[in-house]
Amino acid sequence: MDDLPPPGLQKFGEPVESVVLWRGRRFGLDLINVLTLGTVLVPTFVIVILVIVGWQVWVRPIDLLMLGTGLLLGGFGITVGYHRLFTHSSFRTKPVVKGTLGILGAVCMQGPILFWCSCHRAHHQHSDRDGDPHSPHLSGDTWIGKLRGFMHAHFGWIVFSGSYRYNASRVHDLYRDPVVRWVDDRYLLWVFLGLAVPALLGGLWSGTIEGAIQGFVWAGLGRVVLMQHMTWAINSFGHLFGSKPFETNDESRNNRLLALLGLGEGWHNNHHAFPQSARHGIRKGEPDLSFDLIRFLEKLGWVWDVRQVTEKQIEQKLRKR
């Protein structure tokens, strides 16, 4: 019984109550909804308002440096850690590397490792079919339905939909990992540090409260906004726009812009064709910074058993079209 999630985590995402919204449609309101409203929508609105009013909180070079560094580190936490390591077991690594990637992913405020991986495994199991938590293709073929589908895939699925619920049976293997449990048990601490550290560094740099606020806004909230919407863009744009070189049972697409901005995650059709491959940019001319990091760590001896597809597998898959 030790491999079963504890009651507190097992109920993470269970509905607390139902609320009636527009036209009598009922939506589940739960802990995940509340956290998401706070960590996705609120930071987004704050940043948009600040930009609209003319950057009244002026951004400094140090803020941009912290923002860029945070996006890169947090991005690798999601792409290399949450996605390729924890969800798909694309490689093996040392506990300290595993813990570091887990913490870097957690500061992006996209949920604990077990929750994130449970949702993503459900996506692969039911991609663009009933049961997929964030497909843009299940809301009708009219322009209103397509717009609704896009909004649902981008962030509506986690704010209003109950279909994403944490499912312990999908992540038993991860729960048995003591490093994953240690990181997840301290999730709110990593969220706090992800906002507090930029504020502290911004204040120390300028020696003023205003500097701390600027660090918090641009390198804290700003980083959260950009990182979260980059991830959600793979769910929405990544299933609507781009090429489909491989035949898959869904509408996943390769999108070069998303791949460049998302550290290689935009080669989404490649990924759905070969989900356990640590390398998403599998063909010539497909840059994949996340895989570059994995290869670098492999050369250091910190990563091993890196899964990749062979040229023969790629050719066989292409011939099936």
C-alpha positions in Angstrom: 0.0 0.0 0.0 3.0 2.3 0.3 3.0 2.9 -3.4 -0.5 4.6 -3.2 -0.6 8.4 -3.1 -1.5 9.8 0.3 -5.1 11.1 0.9 -4.1 14.7 0.5 -2.5 14.2 -2.9 -5.1 11.7 -4.0 -7.8 14.4 -3.5 -5.7 17.1 -5.3 -8.0 18.2 -8.0 -11.2 16.6 -6.6 -14.1 19.0 -7.0 -15.1 20.9 -3.8 -18.4 22.1 -5.3 -20.1 22.8 -8.6 -21.1 26.3 -9.7 -23.6 27.3 -12.3 -22.4 29.7 -14.9 -23.6 31.0 -18.2 -26.8 29.3 -19.7 -27.0 26.9 -16.8 -23.8 25.0 -17.7 -22.2 23.5 -14.6 -18.5 23.7 -14.0 -16.4 22.1 -11.2 -14.6 24.5 -8.9 -11.7 22.9 -7.0 -8.3 23.6 -5.6 -6.6 23.4 -9.0 -9.1 25.9 -10.4 -8.3 28.4 -7.6 -4.5 27.9 -7.9 -4.7 28.3 -11.7 -6.7 31.5 -11.5 -4.0 32.8 -9.2 -1.0 31.6 -11.1 -2.1 31.9 -14.7 -4.8 34.5 -15.2 -3.9 37.0 -12.5 -0.2 37.4 -13.5 -1.2 37.6 -17.1 -3.7 40.4 -16.4 -1.1 42.2 -14.2 1.6 42.2 -16.9 -0.8 43.2 -19.7 -2.1 46.1 -17.6 1.4 47.3 -16.9 2.4 47.2 -20.5 -0.8 49.0 -21.6 -0.2 51.9 -19.2 3.2 52.4 -20.6 5.5 50.3 -18.4 4.9 52.5 -15.4 7.0 50.0 -13.5 10.1 50.5 -15.6 12.0 47.4 -16.6 15.8 47.5 -16.1 18.6 45.5 -17.7 18.9 43.4 -14.6 15.2 42.5 -14.8 15.6 41.4 -18.4 18.7 39.3 -17.4 16.8 37.6 -14.6 13.8 37.1 -16.8 15.8 35.5 -19.5 17.7 33.3 -17.1 14.6 32.2 -15.4 12.8 31.4 -18.6 15.8 29.2 -19.7 16.2 27.4 -16.5 12.4 27.0 -15.9 11.9 26.0 -19.5 14.4 23.2 -19.2 12.7 22.2 -15.9 9.5 21.7 -17.9 10.8 20.3 -21.2 13.7 18.1 -20.0 12.4 17.4 -16.5 8.6 17.3 -16.3 8.1 16.2 -19.9 10.9 14.0 -21.2 12.2 12.6 -17.9 9.3 12.3 -15.6 6.4 11.8 -18.0 8.1 9.7 -20.7 11.2 8.2 -19.0 13.3 9.2 -22.0 16.5 8.9 -20.0 17.9 8.1 -16.6 19.8 10.4 -14.3 21.3 11.0 -10.9 19.0 11.9 -8.0 20.5 15.4 -7.7 19.9 16.1 -11.4 16.4 14.7 -11.1 15.6 16.8 -8.1 17.0 19.9 -9.7 15.0 19.5 -12.8 11.9 18.8 -10.7 12.4 22.0 -8.7 13.1 24.1 -11.9 9.8 22.8 -13.3 7.9 23.5 -10.1 8.8 27.2 -10.1 7.0 27.6 -13.4 3.7 27.1 -11.4 2.2 24.4 -13.7 1.5 22.1 -10.9 3.4 19.4 -9.0 5.2 16.7 -11.0 2.6 14.0 -10.3 -0.3 16.2 -11.4 1.5 17.5 -14.6 2.6 14.0 -15.6 -0.9 12.5 -14.9 -2.5 15.1 -17.2 0.1 14.7 -20.0 -0.1 10.9 -20.0 -3.9 11.2 -20.3 -3.3 13.5 -23.3 -1.2 10.9 -25.1 -3.6 8.1 -24.2 -6.6 9.9 -25.7 -5.0 12.5 -27.9 -7.7 14.6 -29.7 -10.4 12.2 -28.6 -12.8 12.0 -25.7 -10.6 11.8 -22.6 -7.9 14.2 -23.9 -7.8 17.0 -21.2 -6.8 19.7 -23.7 -7.7 19.0 -27.3 -8.8 22.0 -29.4 -10.8 19.7 -31.7 -13.7 18.6 -29.5 -15.9 21.7 -29.4 -17.6 21.6 -32.8 -16.7 22.6 -36.4 -18.3 26.1 -36.5 -16.1 29.1 -36.1 -17.5 29.5 -32.6 -16.8 25.9 -31.8 -13.2 26.2 -33.1 -12.6 29.4 -31.1 -14.0 27.7 -28.0 -11.8 24.6 -28.7 -8.7 26.8 -29.0 -9.5 28.6 -25.7 -10.2 25.3 -24.0 -6.9 23.8 -25.2 -4.9 26.9 -24.2 -6.0 27.3 -20.6 -9.7 26.7 -20.3 -9.2 23.0 -19.7 -7.4 23.6 -16.4 -9.5 26.5 -15.2 -13.0 25.2 -15.8 -12.9 21.6 -17.0 -12.9 18.6 -14.7 -11.6 16.2 -17.3 -8.0 16.8 -16.4 -8.3 15.4 -12.8 -5.2 13.9 -11.2 -5.3 10.1 -11.6 -3.1 8.2 -9.3 -3.1 5.1 -11.5 -1.2 6.9 -14.2 1.7 7.9 -12.1 2.3 5.0 -9.7 5.8 4.6 -11.0 6.6 8.3 -10.2 5.1 8.1 -6.8 7.4 5.3 -5.8 10.4 7.6 -6.6 11.5 9.2 -3.4 13.0 12.2 -5.2 9.7 13.0 -7.0 7.8 12.7 -3.7 10.3 14.9 -1.9 10.0 17.6 -4.6 6.2 17.4 -4.8 5.8 17.5 -1.0 7.4 21.0 -1.1 5.7 22.3 -4.2 4.4 25.5 -2.6 7.9 26.3 -1.3 9.3 26.2 -4.8 6.4 28.4 -6.0 7.2 30.9 -3.3 11.0 30.9 -4.0 10.3 31.3 -7.7 8.7 34.7 -6.9 10.8 35.7 -3.9 14.3 35.2 -5.3 13.8 37.6 -8.3 12.4 40.2 -5.8 15.3 39.7 -3.4 17.9 40.0 -6.2 16.2 43.0 -7.7 16.1 44.7 -4.3 19.8 43.9 -3.5 20.8 45.2 -7.0 19.2 48.6 -6.5 19.1 48.8 -2.7 15.5 49.9 -2.8 12.0 48.5 -2.3 11.1 49.7 -5.8 13.9 47.5 -7.2 12.5 44.5 -5.4 9.0 45.2 -6.8 10.5 45.5 -10.3 12.3 42.2 -9.9 9.1 40.5 -8.6 7.0 41.9 -11.5 9.2 41.3 -14.5 11.4 38.3 -13.5 8.8 36.8 -11.2 5.3 37.3 -12.6 6.5 38.0 -16.1 8.5 34.7 -16.2 5.4 32.8 -15.0 3.2 34.4 -17.6 5.6 33.7 -20.5 6.5 30.2 -19.4 2.9 29.1 -18.8 1.6 30.4 -22.1 4.5 28.9 -24.0 3.5 25.5 -22.5 -0.2 26.0 -23.2 0.6 27.1 -26.8 1.9 23.5 -27.5 -1.6 22.3 -26.4 -3.4 24.8 -28.6 -1.3 26.0 -31.6 0.6 22.7 -31.6 -2.6 20.8 -32.6 -3.8 23.3 -35.1 -1.0 24.9 -37.1 2.0 23.3 -38.8 3.1 20.3 -40.7 2.3 16.6 -40.1 5.1 14.5 -41.6 4.2 11.4 -39.6 0.8 9.7 -39.5 -0.5 9.7 -36.0 -4.0 9.2 -34.5 -4.4 12.8 -33.7 -3.9 16.4 -35.1 -0.4 17.0 -33.6 1.7 19.4 -35.7 5.3 20.4 -36.1 5.7 24.1 -35.7 9.1 25.7 -36.2 8.3 28.9 -34.3 7.0 26.9 -31.3 10.1 24.7 -31.5 12.4 27.7 -31.3 10.5 29.4 -28.5 9.8 26.2 -26.7 13.3 24.7 -26.6 12.4 21.9 -29.1 8.9 21.1 -27.8 7.3 22.5 -31.0 8.2 19.4 -33.0 5.0 18.0 -31.6 4.1 15.6 -34.4 7.5 14.1 -34.1 6.9 13.7 -30.4 3.5 12.0 -30.9 5.0 9.7 -33.5 7.8 8.7 -31.1 6.7 9.7 -27.6 9.5 8.0 -25.6 12.3 9.6 -27.7 14.4 12.1 -25.8 15.0 13.9 -29.0 12.0 15.7 -30.6 13.9 17.4 -33.4 14.7 14.1 -35.0 15.3 15.2 -38.6 17.9 17.4 -40.2 17.2 21.1 -39.7 15.0 20.6 -36.6 16.8 22.4 -33.6 16.1 20.9 -30.2 17.8 22.7 -27.3 16.3 20.4 -24.8 17.9 17.4 -26.4 21.2 19.4 -26.7 21.1 19.8 -22.9 20.4 16.0 -22.4 23.3 15.1 -24.7 25.6 17.5 -22.7 24.6 16.0 -19.4 25.2 12.5 -21.0 28.7 13.5 -21.9 29.3 14.6 -18.3 28.1 11.1 -17.1 25.1 12.6 -15.3 22.6 11.1 -17.8 22.4 7.7 -19.4 20.1 5.3 -21.2 19.0 8.1 -23.5 16.2 6.8 -25.8 16.3 7.8 -29.4 14.7 6.7 -32.6 16.8 5.2 -35.4 16.9 6.4 -39.0 15.2 3.1 -40.0 12.3 3.7 -37.6 11.9 7.2 -39.0 11.9 6.0 -42.6 9.4 3.2 -41.8 7.1 5.7 -40.1 7.3 8.1 -43.1 6.5 5.3 -45.6 3.2 4.6 -43.8 1.8 7.9 -44.9 
